Amino acid sequence: MLVEKRLAACVSMVKIEQSVYRWKGKIEKSPEYLLIIKTTEKAYPQLETHIKNTHPHSVPEIAYLEVKGGQKDYLDWVNESCSSSAMLLRVPLDLSALKRASEPPKEFKSARKPRTLS
């Protein structure tokens, strides 16, 4: 969904057999997936909002690493893949979808506004 919405160029999924963490004073153990999401600084705020609005956990793990460089062709591909102008050319206008997207599920309405990149 993140790639389809052009919020990410690529999402790599790594299955973790067991994650151990403290939650609300108790030690928890559960399997999980680590998602490595390749995106741009421009697309990040919308990506973070989307994750917070759709993730089943009240505090999903969201951390970013700043990319200071890399192979130019790859970085160009990431930028092109997350381009909102390209998205506008390919997505038909569906006002009912916009209304649904602007109304997060009830359990997320009380969540605080996510902190995004400046």
C-alpha atoms as a printed R data frame, in Angstrom:
    type eleno elety resid chain resno       x       y       z
1   ATOM     1    CA   MET     A     1   0.000   0.000   0.000
2   ATOM     2    CA   LEU     A     2   2.873   2.410   0.801
3   ATOM     3    CA   VAL     A     3   4.435   1.825  -2.621
4   ATOM     4    CA   GLU     A     4   1.066   2.088  -4.379
5   ATOM     5    CA   LYS     A     5   0.418   5.454  -2.681
6   ATOM     6    CA   ARG     A     6   3.965   6.605  -3.623
7   ATOM     7    CA   LEU     A     7   4.832   7.150   0.043
8   ATOM     8    CA   ALA     A     8   7.715   4.685  -0.387
9   ATOM     9    CA   ALA     A     9   9.871   3.543  -3.274
10  ATOM    10    CA   CYS     A    10  10.398   0.100  -1.730
11  ATOM    11    CA   VAL     A    11   9.457  -1.756   1.461
12  ATOM    12    CA   SER     A    12  11.610  -4.676   2.627
13  ATOM    13    CA   MET     A    13   9.959  -6.988   5.164
14  ATOM    14    CA   VAL     A    14  12.076  -8.947   7.645
15  ATOM    15    CA   LYS     A    15  10.319 -11.562   9.787
16  ATOM    16    CA   ILE     A    16  11.456 -11.555  13.414
17  ATOM    17    CA   GLU     A    17  10.621 -14.809  15.210
18  ATOM    18    CA   GLN     A    18  10.458 -13.180  18.634
19  ATOM    19    CA   SER     A    19  10.724  -9.638  19.886
20  ATOM    20    CA   VAL     A    20  11.060  -8.966  23.632
21  ATOM    21    CA   TYR     A    21  10.019  -5.574  24.968
22  ATOM    22    CA   ARG     A    22   8.568  -3.821  28.015
23  ATOM    23    CA   TRP     A    23   5.026  -2.487  27.596
24  ATOM    24    CA   LYS     A    24   2.965  -0.944  30.390
25  ATOM    25    CA   GLY     A    25   5.275  -2.368  33.048
26  ATOM    26    CA   LYS     A    26   5.263  -5.948  31.743
27  ATOM    27    CA   ILE     A    27   7.767  -7.893  29.659
28  ATOM    28    CA   GLU     A    28   6.109  -8.927  26.396
29  ATOM    29    CA   LYS     A    29   7.237 -11.444  23.768
30  ATOM    30    CA   SER     A    30   5.776 -11.675  20.291
31  ATOM    31    CA   PRO     A    31   6.729 -12.273  16.668
32  ATOM    32    CA   GLU     A    32   6.867  -9.211  14.440
33  ATOM    33    CA   TYR     A    33   7.983  -7.883  11.077
34  ATOM    34    CA   LEU     A    34  10.598  -5.181  10.651
35  ATOM    35    CA   LEU     A    35   9.826  -2.978   7.668
36  ATOM    36    CA   ILE     A    36  12.693  -1.130   6.044
37  ATOM    37    CA   ILE     A    37  10.939   1.624   4.118
38  ATOM    38    CA   LYS     A    38  12.841   3.601   1.492
39  ATOM    39    CA   THR     A    39  11.302   7.054   1.090
40  ATOM    40    CA   THR     A    40  12.215  10.712   0.718
41  ATOM    41    CA   GLU     A    41  12.348  13.520   3.246
42  ATOM    42    CA   LYS     A    42   9.473  15.187   1.393
43  ATOM    43    CA   ALA     A    43   7.256  12.071   1.562
44  ATOM    44    CA   TYR     A    44   8.159  11.182   5.174
45  ATOM    45    CA   PRO     A    45   5.547  13.288   7.052
46  ATOM    46    CA   GLN     A    46   2.679  11.770   5.045
47  ATOM    47    CA   LEU     A    47   4.224   8.280   5.405
48  ATOM    48    CA   GLU     A    48   4.465   8.647   9.192
49  ATOM    49    CA   THR     A    49   0.874   9.883   9.441
50  ATOM    50    CA   HIS     A    50  -0.342   6.972   7.313
51  ATOM    51    CA   ILE     A    51   1.479   4.421   9.508
52  ATOM    52    CA   LYS     A    52   0.140   5.942  12.738
53  ATOM    53    CA   ASN     A    53  -3.413   5.992  11.360
54  ATOM    54    CA   THR     A    54  -3.385   2.388  10.121
55  ATOM    55    CA   HIS     A    55  -1.063   0.484  12.482
56  ATOM    56    CA   PRO     A    56  -2.774  -1.763  15.063
57  ATOM    57    CA   HIS     A    57  -0.400  -0.699  17.889
58  ATOM    58    CA   SER     A    58  -0.969   2.578  19.718
59  ATOM    59    CA   VAL     A    59   2.800   3.250  19.594
60  ATOM    60    CA   PRO     A    60   4.237   1.743  16.396
61  ATOM    61    CA   GLU     A    61   8.019   1.710  15.999
62  ATOM    62    CA   ILE     A    62   8.850   4.527  13.601
63  ATOM    63    CA   ALA     A    63  12.448   5.713  13.323
64  ATOM    64    CA   TYR     A    64  14.270   7.231  10.393
65  ATOM    65    CA   LEU     A    65  17.887   7.325   9.328
66  ATOM    66    CA   GLU     A    66  19.138  10.291   7.346
67  ATOM    67    CA   VAL     A    67  20.842   9.321   4.106
68  ATOM    68    CA   LYS     A    68  23.916  11.472   3.511
69  ATOM    69    CA   GLY     A    69  24.770   9.900   0.175
70  ATOM    70    CA   GLY     A    70  24.567   6.837  -1.982
71  ATOM    71    CA   GLN     A    71  24.587   5.540  -5.508
72  ATOM    72    CA   LYS     A    72  23.110   8.364  -7.604
73  ATOM    73    CA   ASP     A    73  20.944   6.190  -9.884
74  ATOM    74    CA   TYR     A    74  19.382   4.462  -6.863
75  ATOM    75    CA   LEU     A    75  18.698   7.737  -5.030
76  ATOM    76    CA   ASP     A    76  17.198   9.204  -8.221
77  ATOM    77    CA   TRP     A    77  14.920   6.147  -8.472
78  ATOM    78    CA   VAL     A    78  13.762   6.605  -4.851
79  ATOM    79    CA   ASN     A    79  12.992  10.280  -5.519
80  ATOM    80    CA   GLU     A    80  11.120   9.471  -8.721
81  ATOM    81    CA   SER     A    81   9.178   6.636  -7.058
82  ATOM    82    CA   CYS     A    82   7.991   8.902  -4.232
83  ATOM    83    CA   SER     A    83   7.177  11.840  -6.482
84  ATOM    84    CA   SER     A    84   3.788  13.333  -5.692
85  ATOM    85    CA   SER     A    85   3.622  14.978  -9.134
86  ATOM    86    CA   ALA     A    86   3.831  11.547 -10.786
87  ATOM    87    CA   MET     A    87   1.095  10.346  -8.430
88  ATOM    88    CA   LEU     A    88  -1.205  13.169  -9.497
89  ATOM    89    CA   LEU     A    89  -0.869  12.118 -13.132
90  ATOM    90    CA   ARG     A    90  -1.771   8.475 -12.463
91  ATOM    91    CA   VAL     A    91  -4.473   8.492  -9.778
92  ATOM    92    CA   PRO     A    92  -8.083   9.272 -10.745
93  ATOM    93    CA   LEU     A    93  -9.990  11.665  -8.516
94  ATOM    94    CA   ASP     A    94 -12.245   9.770  -6.105
95  ATOM    95    CA   LEU     A    95 -13.829  12.121  -3.582
96  ATOM    96    CA   SER     A    96 -15.318   9.275  -1.534
97  ATOM    97    CA   ALA     A    97 -11.807   7.873  -1.028
98  ATOM    98    CA   LEU     A    98 -10.552  11.287   0.112
99  ATOM    99    CA   LYS     A    99 -13.342  11.488   2.708
100 ATOM   100    CA   ARG     A   100 -12.533   7.985   4.001
101 ATOM   101    CA   ALA     A   101  -8.812   8.743   4.152
102 ATOM   102    CA   SER     A   102  -9.398  11.927   6.166
103 ATOM   103    CA   GLU     A   103 -11.328  10.080   8.883
104 ATOM   104    CA   PRO     A   104  -9.024   7.822  10.917
105 ATOM   105    CA   PRO     A   105 -10.490   4.820  12.744
106 ATOM   106    CA   LYS     A   106 -12.074   5.686  16.113
107 ATOM   107    CA   GLU     A   107  -9.244   4.136  18.134
108 ATOM   108    CA   PHE     A   108  -6.754   6.512  16.465
109 ATOM   109    CA   LYS     A   109  -8.740   9.741  16.828
110 ATOM   110    CA   SER     A   110  -7.353  10.310  20.321
111 ATOM   111    CA   ALA     A   111  -3.727   9.743  19.253
112 ATOM   112    CA   ARG     A   112  -1.487  12.778  19.473
113 ATOM   113    CA   LYS     A   113  -0.253  14.447  16.307
114 ATOM   114    CA   PRO     A   114   2.915  12.726  15.031
115 ATOM   115    CA   ARG     A   115   6.206  14.617  15.194
116 ATOM   116    CA   THR     A   116   7.635  14.915  11.696
117 ATOM   117    CA   LEU     A   117  10.841  16.060  10.095
118 ATOM   118    CA   SER     A   118  11.372  19.802  10.025
